[in-house]
Amino acid sequence: MKGSLILANGEKFTGQWQGKPKDHIGEVIYFTGMGRFQEFITDPANHGKIVISTFPGILNSDLDHAKFESDEIQIGGLITQQDASMTINEKGLKILDLFYDQNIPILTEMDTRALIKRIKKEGEMPALLSSKHTVNRLSGQMEEVHHDFGTEFINTNGKKHIVVINFGYKKSLIQTLSDSGNKVTVVSSIIDLNLMNSLKPDGLIFSGGPGNPSQWQKFFPVYKMLAMKYPTIGFGLGHQILALAFGANVEKLPTGHRNFKEAVIHTSSNKVFLSSQNHGYTVDGKDLNEIGFRISFKNVHDGTVEGLIHEHYPVATYQFHPEQANNHINELIFKDFFTTVYDSKGASVYA
């Protein structure tokens, strides 16, 4: 059965529809990785996105539920050049089956090269993924991303208490924090100050997640107050939200950084690291010193801000995400945070 991807600019691309008939509206992005696909499609930051895969054999990816970043597929649809009949998986577990089970559509045998060239030229944009290939216009609205997650008590015992403010966390972040030997609690991003005070945190983590960081604007004063009080790290969306809360600006990128080998340079040491990234917004690097921030990491390719350190409060933020497999950059991220948590609450963070 034929299906269509109809861009907001009116262009239509057709392919072979895999799955039940349905329509889905979401922002079109592309993933440049040749691996870690299961981590990418289950990352809450991708909630509702229509993903173009640049790697033509992506449907042959292995499936290991232990590596999922959430309990289910988060993307709203997949576009691939691959012929669905040519999938090979020796373990018998197929990406296609997972998508079928969760009613996530896939368009196969697509001209992904032409589609990505269009996205690179005009930027990421809304699109309609439809099994009704005669549809010739984009209508409807993309889903608003604004979740009120409950409280989770991950580790109830530990030397110090780390509280994660949840915008849509990745499981690997919680695993990293749990492995640190500390008490870990996850709370909603819609802050209950009475709950927060009762938890008596020794440090805060602002998690990653989906959507435009400005949608959390009404909470910025509370976020800033908490970050000034407790040693704080922000990742991904959390990095952008903390920057905005302190008075920085955030801009939409024409095309985001979405891979697990994005090169970043540490401004203090001039060392280059490969990082895991998945975002469509960036912090504006202008006049950050006026609100007390200095840049700790920059993107090697386009010079965008990848990390911030506050000069007066124990706040460090990172556009990229920690990973258990990337011990060097994890050590750099967490060393000073945990030193501050353990030894001198209220001191500056100097990563």
ABEGO torsion letter per residue (X at the ends): XBBBBBBAAGBBBBBBBBEBBBBBBBBBBBBABABGAAAAAABAAABGBBBBBABAAAAABBBBAAABABABBABABBBBABBAAABBBAAGBBAAAAAAAAGBBBBBGBBAAAAAAAAAAAEBBBBBBBABAABABBBEBBBBBBBBBBBBBABABEABBBBBBBAGBBAAAAAAAAAAGBBBBBBBABBBAAAAAAAGBABBBBBBEBEBAAAAAAAAAAAAAAAAABBBBBBEAAAAAAAAAAGBBBBBBABBBBBAABBBBBAAAGBBBBBBBBBABBBBABGAAAAGBBBABBBAAAGBBABBBBAABBBBBBABBBBAABAAAAAAAAAAAAAAAAABBGBBBAX
